[in-house]
Amino acid sequence: MQYVVNNDIKIKTRLQFDLVKSNTFKDTPDLLYALRMYLYGNIEATQSITVLGVSDD
């Protein structure tokens, strides 16, 4: 994840999220943030993540 943030790599996803990130993760793409919180078992963060929909843009 740090590699993506440090190298300003853009991640394209069809998912649209509604989430609140701390300042520590402000530059982290939404998809990576959601996956990290889920995989680490951060219950508080995962309960605040909502998938709004899928975009075909």
N, C-alpha and C positions, 0 to 999 in steps of 0.2 A: 504494500500500500504506500509506503513512504517513497518508493521509487516512482510511482505514478504521480504523486504530489510534487516531489522535487523536480521532476522532469516535465511538469506541466502537460502530462499526457491526457488527452480528452477521451472519455469513455462514453460511447453512444449506447443508450438503452432505450427501449420502447416504453419502459415503465416510468410513470410519473409519481413522485413521492411527496408526501407532506410530512416533514420531520423537523425536529429542532436539534441542531448540532451545537455542541459547546465550542468555544473559541479554539480549542485544541484541534478540532476537526473541521474548522470553517473552510479550508481549502480542499478537503477531501470530497471527491465526487459522491453524490447521494447514494448510488448503488453500492459502492465500496463501503461507505459508512454503515448502511443498513445490514450488509452481509457481515461486517466485522462485529457489530453489536449482537446480531443473532448468533454467530458462531462462538463468541465469547460468553454467551449466556447472560448478557446484561439485560435483566428483566425490565428494569425501569426504562431503559432506552428503547427496547423493542416494543413496549406497550405504547410508546409515543410515535411509532412509525406507522404511517398509513399509506397504502398504495392507492393513489387517486384514480388511476386508469392506465390504459395502454394507448400510446400514440403511434400513428403510422407515418409521422413526419420524417 
